Amino acid sequence: MISKQRLSVLAVAAALSGGLAVPAHAQMQAIAPGTVYSLHTTANGRCPALDWHLVVGPDGNTLSGMVAWNNMQSMAHLEGKLGADRSFSTVATEVSGPNVGRTAKVSGQAQNNGWLMVQIEGDGVSCQNIKVPIWQQQGKQ
């Protein structure tokens, strides 16, 4: 069985990946470099409470950040490339807490409505359809 820390790492990965598919004919809007996604999610089943902070890189094609759980005592880092359809799949790696080095698969997609839809899967953790809103866009405060 996996700890809540492992689950959090997985949830972070899910947050970055956005889980909903977008039809091929739907027009994809570029995500502005520097866009910040930030959110606190509550625990639900095999998904622990998570604190998210994700940023779109200067090239507009990368997403990186952190997710924390266990009252921010444990944290995982993730980084991935956004595809042409704004989907991503990456691995979140625990960088603090009792299980440093533990990993979870995170996938998802940036939606046209400004949200990320994310899934996280790992040993003992499963977070589905986590909705992470844009907190701030570059140049907008």
Phi, psi and omega in degrees: 000143183261149182283171178296333179294318179295320180297321181295319178301318179294321181295323179296315180300319179296320182298325180284338188266339181055118191267347185271141178278146178246131181305147183299331182278349180290138181283127180269131176262141179294148175263126184295134173305141180087357177299134182246131173250127182216136185193150168249125176249148179272161179294146178206108180061238180273014180246117182285168172296136185227149172242124187248145170210107183233143183228136174280130183292170183298338179274352182076002183244003179238152177228125180218161178162206184218159171224139182235155178210181180059048182055040178065021176276338179236144184214147176233149177251145174215153179205136180203168178266140173272129178284174179302330178270010178068023175265162176207159176212128184208183177240130174267135181240126180292126183246348174212153184114186186284350184236048181306134179098346179294148184231161175211148179276130178238134178216163178169195182205141172282129182266156178295341180276004176095002181255155168261136171253125189230147172233146176228133179226133176193183180298109177081004180228140176209112179240121184242141173051048175283127180259117181246116183278159170292130176268317181205140174257147179307132179083357179236130179230000000 
